[in-house]
């Protein structure tokens, strides 16, 4: 990339438009200085070969007010170009600004899609630079090691790291995202970053000596590093390609490397050559036999498992278990516990449950003779003010709970199982089945009991007009009578 | 860190190292909250490399290496004389959090020997993950090794806290399992994989959190007689049937106190490498398992050339391919061109006509690619016809050395 040679030394403003414009930027990644300069240069039509980019102690010569020139307007660049610039500016190559300006120039001179031509030598070189920055950032995120400072509270951590490029500011947000609740400092030869759980500050360069000499967990970490190494797979090229030696001095675990390499061959040979040994431990025959015997053997055992399980959707007070005698002829399966059920820990005790009891009585069934349970065992709701509004379980949630329902019904062993509403049908049949068309006796498939589909009692409560309500209620009672006959 | 804990760590890291699945990728991006530690970046980070060239990303340990199973290939089988240890749940939590704070790791990869029962073991492992998430607000990566023999609800509970679940099939055929891992059953393993796969799909659709980084598995290479074609066919089946994210191939490695039924030998590292490349062909280059099999010599992948090159050498009539005209599918079949190079070619040629030098800037595999492609200023005529092409492109026959 040619920079063009300066014909005259003094012209400092691109506004003159002739000769060479000298732009001096701050050391490091001077993104704002570059942006300001690039806007000016483009605004005044200075081509890349007439710009000389200098990096020095002096501040940018194109600060917004410095020479009284108006700042150039923001450049309208394709998004990919705008995104590339901050990823190249931290590169330590002194040509970075010249290369980026050449890119901007060509893009604004008609080659809008230049960045898509990855085979173009300029684009190729910028891509390589971007890749180098990406790698440097990645290695800093990976290989930086914190040490705890003192043992006071709150915990404080410090690290020393030597990046290849000017990336401290670009690298710091990763550590904020990750270690937000901790106080930490990162020291580099070019600057430092400090996080106090609230704000990120950048400061002057640090020194390695400012980091404590050790950390209480470093020996353990080295133990881990040594133990996770497999001597039979020694592959030093692969290690060095990904973790070049230059990083080793700041990584405590790498002190173990020479000994691991030295002993690898002997350790491997020992494993291969050692004749197989007889087991010296007793053979735990009983334990092995008992291991397969883990399934709950009674409804009580199953219920204990359900009780201590985690609700799939957090919020429920407790798991609501099924209720009723083992060996009940009829089992009713509802949807999921409601507000009252969740608080009392019993199924069908809320308004719908009361309606259900009344209907059973009218149909000549005794509720306490039947087994009553739900497809999903935990209440799910959205909080609206003080009220907890019931929320229908999703298909995925229903299948999460179906294991338990299946086992539960196996233990109870009913002659007929009544699905109350669509969710129960889904749980029992394993797929959605329209209820209105299949109301009545129904085979759930592969089950040791007869099946029956009817509506959920809460449906009756939701019907708006009284006539419809009465009619639906009568139909529900009718269904229950039919169930009674089938169970007899 | 006290000595007793350090000693356990040595035993239980050593016992876990034969599991190859170290990745910390695929989790949804998360950031630490006010009082919760940890983040995930999507791509995963390797925090160190050991002299075996492997990535150290997660704290990969067993909860315990006591085990009631007796899998012949396994260092932790109950008949092995290795030293045993067991972590408490809190010890694992402490190690994970303290290592994490020092930027040693991306998170935890927890596995375990089977103690008492599969259910009990699974519950203990899930408890670790639950404590990390609930009590420490830990947002780093958690990978749990699921126990296929555990009850379905326990496997599903694990998915609430883990970023990734995995079940190792270890041996690709039922006969090998029966012979080498008597307590395991291929049907149980596949059933559990199917169950996890279903839950992952449902949770995604319902925007719930369930093993968001998917599930993976590991197959041991070289412990039984399964050939490479059968391995790749099995992987291809696992990817399509259960939506696995990754199949890991782990060269059967010498272990301390090996069983007499499976005498130790140098691990077939080159074969393992070729299997990963073949796996890549079916996942990224749109080859079918059958096409990979066609590129083998009697079921085994060539060791001197990579499988994509082997396929191209057997299908020379399809080459050379014109980089300025060929479609994506055909470009992906050119040895030396990866997905990135192909995408860059497709983009660039909308604006320009590519010469050989241009292609050289888009791939680092030009040496292999040039015999199979046409560029504006280049035809490989003489080259691609040469009978010694394979020999010229083969990697030097260098035995991976143990030293």
Boltz contact constraints between the chains, C-beta under 6 A:
constraints:
  - contact:
      token1: [A, 113]
      token2: [B, 351]
      max_distance: 6.0
  - contact:
      token1: [A, 116]
      token2: [B, 347]
      max_distance: 6.0
  - contact:
      token1: [A, 117]
      token2: [B, 348]
      max_distance: 6.0
  - contact:
      token1: [A, 117]
      token2: [B, 351]
      max_distance: 6.0
  - contact:
      token1: [A, 117]
      token2: [B, 352]
      max_distance: 6.0
  - contact:
      token1: [A, 118]
      token2: [B, 344]
      max_distance: 6.0
  - contact:
      token1: [A, 118]
      token2: [B, 348]
      max_distance: 6.0
  - contact:
      token1: [A, 118]
      token2: [B, 362]
      max_distance: 6.0
  - contact:
      token1: [A, 119]
      token2: [B, 348]
      max_distance: 6.0
  - contact:
      token1: [A, 119]
      token2: [B, 358]
      max_distance: 6.0
  - contact:
      token1: [A, 119]
      token2: [B, 361]
      max_distance: 6.0
  - contact:
      token1: [A, 119]
      token2: [B, 362]
      max_distance: 6.0
  - contact:
      token1: [A, 124]
      token2: [B, 361]
      max_distance: 6.0
  - contact:
      token1: [A, 141]
      token2: [B, 45]
      max_distance: 6.0
  - contact:
      token1: [A, 142]
      token2: [B, 45]
      max_distance: 6.0
  - contact:
      token1: [A, 142]
      token2: [B, 46]
      max_distance: 6.0
  - contact:
      token1: [A, 142]
      token2: [B, 47]
      max_distance: 6.0
  - contact:
      token1: [A, 144]
      token2: [B, 103]
      max_distance: 6.0
  - contact:
      token1: [A, 145]
      token2: [B, 103]
      max_distance: 6.0
  - contact:
      token1: [A, 146]
      token2: [B, 102]
      max_distance: 6.0
  - contact:
      token1: [A, 146]
      token2: [B, 103]
      max_distance: 6.0
  - contact:
      token1: [A, 177]
      token2: [B, 31]
      max_distance: 6.0
  - contact:
      token1: [A, 177]
      token2: [B, 39]
      max_distance: 6.0
  - contact:
      token1: [A, 178]
      token2: [B, 32]
      max_distance: 6.0
  - contact:
      token1: [A, 178]
      token2: [B, 39]
      max_distance: 6.0
  - contact:
      token1: [A, 180]
      token2: [B, 32]
      max_distance: 6.0
  - contact:
      token1: [A, 181]
      token2: [B, 35]
      max_distance: 6.0
  - contact:
      token1: [A, 181]
      token2: [B, 37]
      max_distance: 6.0
  - contact:
      token1: [A, 217]
      token2: [B, 1]
      max_distance: 6.0
  - contact:
      token1: [A, 217]
      token2: [B, 98]
      max_distance: 6.0
  - contact:
      token1: [A, 220]
      token2: [B, 1]
      max_distance: 6.0
  - contact:
      token1: [A, 220]
      token2: [B, 6]
      max_distance: 6.0
  - contact:
      token1: [A, 220]
      token2: [B, 9]
      max_distance: 6.0
  - contact:
      token1: [A, 221]
      token2: [B, 104]
      max_distance: 6.0
  - contact:
      token1: [A, 223]
      token2: [B, 6]
      max_distance: 6.0
  - contact:
      token1: [A, 223]
      token2: [B, 9]
      max_distance: 6.0
  - contact:
      token1: [A, 223]
      token2: [B, 10]
      max_distance: 6.0
  - contact:
      token1: [A, 224]
      token2: [B, 9]
      max_distance: 6.0
  - contact:
      token1: [A, 224]
      token2: [B, 13]
      max_distance: 6.0
  - contact:
      token1: [A, 227]
      token2: [B, 10]
      max_distance: 6.0
  - contact:
      token1: [A, 227]
      token2: [B, 13]
      max_distance: 6.0
  - contact:
      token1: [A, 227]
      token2: [B, 14]
      max_distance: 6.0
  - contact:
      token1: [A, 228]
      token2: [B, 13]
      max_distance: 6.0
  - contact:
      token1: [A, 228]
      token2: [B, 17]
      max_distance: 6.0
  - contact:
      token1: [A, 229]
      token2: [B, 50]
      max_distance: 6.0
  - contact:
      token1: [A, 229]
      token2: [B, 52]
      max_distance: 6.0
  - contact:
      token1: [A, 230]
      token2: [B, 17]
      max_distance: 6.0
  - contact:
      token1: [A, 230]
      token2: [B, 52]
      max_distance: 6.0
  - contact:
      token1: [A, 230]
      token2: [B, 253]
      max_distance: 6.0
  - contact:
      token1: [A, 232]
      token2: [B, 253]
      max_distance: 6.0
  - contact:
      token1: [A, 232]
      token2: [B, 254]
      max_distance: 6.0
  - contact:
      token1: [A, 232]
      token2: [B, 267]
      max_distance: 6.0
  - contact:
      token1: [A, 233]
      token2: [B, 52]
      max_distance: 6.0
  - contact:
      token1: [A, 234]
      token2: [B, 51]
      max_distance: 6.0
  - contact:
      token1: [A, 234]
      token2: [B, 52]
      max_distance: 6.0
  - contact:
      token1: [A, 235]
      token2: [B, 52]
      max_distance: 6.0
  - contact:
      token1: [A, 235]
      token2: [B, 53]
      max_distance: 6.0
  - contact:
      token1: [A, 236]
      token2: [B, 51]
      max_distance: 6.0
  - contact:
      token1: [A, 238]
      token2: [B, 53]
      max_distance: 6.0
  - contact:
      token1: [A, 239]
      token2: [B, 49]
      max_distance: 6.0
  - contact:
      token1: [A, 239]
      token2: [B, 51]
      max_distance: 6.0
  - contact:
      token1: [A, 239]
      token2: [B, 53]
      max_distance: 6.0
  - contact:
      token1: [A, 242]
      token2: [B, 49]
      max_distance: 6.0
  - contact:
      token1: [A, 243]
      token2: [B, 49]
      max_distance: 6.0
  - contact:
      token1: [A, 253]
      token2: [B, 48]
      max_distance: 6.0
  - contact:
      token1: [A, 257]
      token2: [B, 51]
      max_distance: 6.0
  - contact:
      token1: [A, 260]
      token2: [B, 51]
      max_distance: 6.0
  - contact:
      token1: [A, 261]
      token2: [B, 51]
      max_distance: 6.0
  - contact:
      token1: [A, 265]
      token2: [B, 402]
      max_distance: 6.0
  - contact:
      token1: [A, 265]
      token2: [B, 403]
      max_distance: 6.0
  - contact:
      token1: [A, 268]
      token2: [B, 402]
      max_distance: 6.0
  - contact:
      token1: [A, 271]
      token2: [B, 254]
      max_distance: 6.0
  - contact:
      token1: [A, 271]
      token2: [B, 256]
      max_distance: 6.0
  - contact:
      token1: [A, 271]
      token2: [B, 264]
      max_distance: 6.0
  - contact:
      token1: [A, 272]
      token2: [B, 254]
      max_distance: 6.0
  - contact:
      token1: [A, 272]
      token2: [B, 264]
      max_distance: 6.0
  - contact:
      token1: [A, 276]
      token2: [B, 258]
      max_distance: 6.0
  - contact:
      token1: [A, 276]
      token2: [B, 260]
      max_distance: 6.0
  - contact:
      token1: [A, 277]
      token2: [B, 81]
      max_distance: 6.0
  - contact:
      token1: [A, 277]
      token2: [B, 257]
      max_distance: 6.0
  - contact:
      token1: [A, 279]
      token2: [B, 79]
      max_distance: 6.0
  - contact:
      token1: [A, 280]
      token2: [B, 81]
      max_distance: 6.0
  - contact:
      token1: [A, 287]
      token2: [B, 68]
      max_distance: 6.0
  - contact:
      token1: [A, 288]
      token2: [B, 68]
      max_distance: 6.0
  - contact:
      token1: [A, 291]
      token2: [B, 68]
      max_distance: 6.0
  - contact:
      token1: [A, 291]
      token2: [B, 117]
      max_distance: 6.0
  - contact:
      token1: [A, 294]
      token2: [B, 117]
      max_distance: 6.0
  - contact:
      token1: [A, 294]
      token2: [B, 119]
      max_distance: 6.0
  - contact:
      token1: [A, 310]
      token2: [B, 157]
      max_distance: 6.0
  - contact:
      token1: [A, 394]
      token2: [B, 206]
      max_distance: 6.0
  - contact:
      token1: [A, 396]
      token2: [B, 202]
      max_distance: 6.0
  - contact:
      token1: [A, 396]
      token2: [B, 203]
      max_distance: 6.0
  - contact:
      token1: [A, 396]
      token2: [B, 206]
      max_distance: 6.0
  - contact:
      token1: [A, 400]
      token2: [B, 156]
      max_distance: 6.0
  - contact:
      token1: [A, 403]
      token2: [B, 152]
      max_distance: 6.0
  - contact:
      token1: [A, 403]
      token2: [B, 153]
      max_distance: 6.0
